[in-house]
Amino acid sequence: MKIMPCPVNGPRAIAEFIYWGEVRVSPDPNTCTDDEWADYVFNRNGSPGIKKEWWCHTPSNTWFIAERDTLADRVLRTWLPGTEP
C-alpha cells in the first residue's frame, strides 16, 4: 500500500487523498496573450522528475503541497500552503 505523509494528519493510505495537479503560477488573465493563457490552461509538464503538486486529504479536507519524484514514484516532503520549508 502506498502511503502519503499528510502535514496535518501524518502518514495515511493514498486512497484517502485526491491529486489536483502541479503547482503552477497563473498568468494575469487581464494582461496575458491568448497563447499564454491557452498554454497555461491546456499544457502540462508531463516529463518525469521532481514536481510540486496539490493534494487533498479528503477525510479532513486538508489541502497541501507535496514535492514528489515522479520518476522514482516517491514523496520527498509535504507542507501546508504558505509554510514552504
C-alpha positions as CSV (number, residue, x, y, z in Angstrom):
1,M,0.0,0.0,0.0
2,K,1.3,3.5,-0.9
3,I,1.5,6.0,2.0
4,M,1.2,9.8,1.7
5,P,2.5,11.9,4.6
6,C,-0.2,14.5,5.3
7,P,1.3,17.5,7.0
8,V,-1.6,17.7,9.5
9,N,-2.7,14.1,9.9
10,G,0.6,12.2,9.4
11,P,1.1,9.2,7.2
12,R,-2.1,7.9,5.6
13,A,-3.1,5.5,2.9
14,I,-3.0,7.0,-0.6
15,A,-6.7,6.1,-1.0
16,E,-7.6,9.0,1.4
17,F,-6.2,11.6,-1.0
18,I,-7.0,13.3,-4.3
19,Y,-4.5,14.7,-6.7
20,W,-5.3,18.2,-8.1
21,G,-2.3,18.9,-10.4
22,E,1.0,20.5,-10.5
23,V,1.6,23.8,-8.6
24,R,1.9,26.5,-11.3
25,V,1.8,30.3,-11.3
26,S,-1.3,31.6,-13.2
27,P,-0.7,34.3,-15.7
28,D,-2.7,37.5,-15.3
29,P,-5.8,37.0,-17.4
30,N,-6.1,40.7,-18.0
31,T,-2.6,41.2,-19.5
32,C,-1.5,37.9,-20.9
33,T,-1.9,36.9,-24.6
34,D,-4.4,34.3,-25.8
35,D,-1.4,32.0,-26.5
36,E,-0.1,32.4,-22.9
37,W,-3.5,31.7,-21.4
38,A,-4.0,28.6,-23.7
39,D,-0.6,27.3,-22.7
40,Y,-1.5,27.6,-19.0
41,V,-4.9,26.0,-19.3
42,F,-4.1,23.2,-21.7
43,N,-0.4,22.3,-21.4
44,R,1.2,20.4,-18.6
45,N,4.8,19.3,-18.0
46,G,4.4,15.5,-18.3
47,S,8.1,14.7,-18.1
48,P,9.3,12.7,-15.1
49,G,11.2,14.4,-12.3
50,I,10.8,16.5,-9.2
51,K,7.3,18.2,-9.1
52,K,5.3,20.3,-6.6
53,E,1.7,19.1,-6.7
54,W,-1.6,20.0,-5.0
55,W,-3.1,17.2,-2.9
56,C,-6.1,17.0,-0.6
57,H,-6.6,14.6,2.4
58,T,-10.3,14.1,1.8
59,P,-11.4,13.0,5.3
60,S,-10.2,16.2,6.8
61,N,-10.4,18.4,3.7
62,T,-6.7,19.4,4.2
63,W,-5.2,20.9,1.1
64,F,-1.4,20.8,0.9
65,I,1.6,20.7,-1.4
66,A,3.6,17.6,-2.0
67,E,7.0,17.5,-3.6
68,R,7.3,14.2,-5.4
69,D,9.9,12.5,-7.6
70,T,7.6,11.2,-10.3
71,L,10.4,9.1,-11.9
72,A,11.0,7.1,-8.6
73,D,7.4,7.4,-7.5
74,R,8.2,8.7,-4.0
75,V,7.1,11.6,-1.9
76,L,10.0,13.8,-0.8
77,R,8.2,16.2,1.5
78,T,4.8,17.8,2.2
79,W,3.7,21.2,3.6
80,L,0.7,23.4,4.0
81,P,0.4,26.4,1.6
82,G,2.3,29.4,2.8
83,T,4.6,27.4,5.0
84,E,7.1,26.1,2.5
85,P,10.2,24.7,4.2
